[in-house]
């Protein structure tokens, strides 16, 4: 298997009621990468996400750096595919639950063919709310033979009010609104599992008390790519990230990290 990085994007959808929570999905156990793990909605960046015509169907895309544009499209598309939530506007306002429900047939078609996402947005006279996304982090894993390596963009955004998240039943088997501390506790108790980057970003979310605080924090933090490395101390190996990037936990036993 090649060790080339695979471009990917994920989205941290946040809400403040009934408390500060993030939307996570449990991946199907049989999926090769992170099977059965709790993750944020996301996936690979596809060719259609690079379509230059998106500039005419998005708010705020031109204001984003060129390299962030396709990742923003991918994050919005994957959220729609996996959870049914869509950050998009019609006639200047974010669409509501009734309007997203009306897109249910499109959702299945887009899941089967990502290229149809553009056709849906154009045909339904929508504008993707790319301006609602705030770059939160970017992670690149260390080289490990035989493992997929994703260059993943993490975006944070307030979840669209009134829309109802429903798992697609394919890649996403369950959608869960959870406080950061709650899912971390479930992970520690063995009730859930998370891979190393997800766990570190959930812990970082837990340093904030509201969605607005997360978005404000995202705009001020160092968001240069994070590349974990393997270190050895006292005969034990750890997966570690730089200590100056704001993460509450910066290393984990390699054995534990690979088992999660």
Steps between C-alpha positions, in 0.01 A plus 500: 500500500632846415585733785377804307276733700128483419329844518200498736274740687285476810263732680440568869133599512425671832193604698437660841159357589422303708873545575824550309527194277662378180348266244687173457428186303588138567657349192391161371712230664596345165649820351874461449599833656386569859229234483264526798663821624335825597601772253381833374312486167748504216680314226719526195518813288374398157560637152159670494592702809761679286244610238573873435125554444449468876606864526162599354304286747670570833510785748848590615695256286699770322611640836658166598858414404511301177616180672205512744224526241463136396532386865215733596276355228594147604424568867153636417429215259609229743289650779198485269572143392567359846258699719252675270600843633569761235651842555350677203293807427204573279410862435752612760389286797618164627265224389283336765396147590214490251731596218768247594235229532398580144855416392487142636488343152796710397690389809494135398602585145789717619618219731519274196659763276675795663504690170123549530548734796568790264198406288280503810622837627466660158163341421348582839622861478708472816820670608736306723592689817875459461536818704355320804806276524800589715825312454565324831796273427683304234655162573743279309593161648848349516606247241405145593529220249169354388282776644295767325626850574251787485591867474190618685356848530285553811239776476271623779154648449177561683249232408200624300212559740192284464651238271500142627808281471433146379771240429524379142522137618795435272823660614329665798307253715405743777500876548558630851487849646747489784682724743876455456544372856222242454644332191849505652360326808331240279830445323691458827240250621520296180147583389625694198825527310674789328814525293785722617423819297130490584566456871748788510256734323211398727724586797575836341128565451456431871715803580213722377156549649298598194489475123580870469806456721626218277462710186675797658781273620534347154566843349792571734682168538797367305344280233814384322483126422557269796712195429511253791827319554601186682729553798653255745542557874605249763455216258143596405393658172255788479315683225562871566411841361668837562440633852449861387183453294246534781397136536437390862649156428801477272597133508356153542652157530551370146342170598187674627488747212513226238238292679248787524 
